């Protein structure tokens, strides 16, 4: 039982020595600042990890088809306005 008490006392002494060493290292790393008063980093925050796409292959296919239809309609409208402009210019 006496040996166990000696071990506990010795470990507590080592713990105190480690805490003093850590405090000294922190002071060297950031002189004049404690953990509570550390400066915030300026600028843009670090980029978050990119999330995986949640669109299914079927959803991408539907989107592709709808965009093709949209741009085809836009091109068709552009062609008709050009034709109408040509007719009014030649008339």
Number of C-alpha atoms within 10 A of each C-alpha: 5 6 8 9 10 11 11 11 12 11 12 12 12 12 12 11 12 12 12 12 12 12 13 12 12 15 13 11 10 11 10 10 13 12 8 6 8 10 9 6 7 6 6 6 7 6 6 6 6 6 6 6 6 7 10 9 9 9 11 11 12 12 13 12 11 12 12 12 12 12 11 12 12 11 12 12 12 12 12 11 12 11 12 11 11 11 10 8 8 6 5
